C-alpha cells in the first residue's frame, strides 16, 4: 500500500518519519525533534469518537510487531495549544510495507472508519462549511496527494465493512451506542 505521497497544491511534503523515533500513548504520538506537535492516528472527530476497550492494547501490539514502520504525515492543523501558537496536531498514517496501523484499527472495530477522514483545507470547503468559521480560517495543511488519499479511504471503507459484518469492537452488539 505504498502510496504516492506527493505534496498537495504546492505545499511542501513532510518527510516520512521512523516509528522508532516516536512515543505513542493511545492514538497520540510525540517525537522529540518536534516537541510542540502531537501526531494522531485519527483524522476527524478523534476526541469524541466511540472506541473499543482494546484499542490501546492493539496499538501497542501492532507497534511492537512493526518496528520498521514509518509515520506519514497526512495533514496538520493548529495551533493545538493556546500558549504555543506554532503547535500542530498532525494526522498521520503508520505504515509497514503493505500493512497500516490505521487500517488495522478500523478492521478490528477499534474506531469507526469516518475517523480516518482528514480535515478539509479552506479551499476544499463548501461555502456553507466556511460560514461556520466567523473570522478565522482553519489552518489545515495537506501533505498527501488526492489519489493516494482516495486509495487509503477505500481501504478504510472495506476494513469498516469487515468489522461491522464480523461484529468486532465497537460493532459488537450493544457497543454501537458507546
Secondary structure, DSSP 8 states (H G I E B T S, - for coil): -------STT------EEGGGEEEETTEEEEGGGTT-EEES--TTTTT----TTHHHHHHHHHHH-TT-EEEEEEEE--SBTTBTT--EEEEEEEETTEEHHHHHHHTTSS-GGGGS----GGGS-HHHHTT-SS-----EE-S-HHHHHHHHHHHHHHHHHHHHTT-GGGSTTTTT-
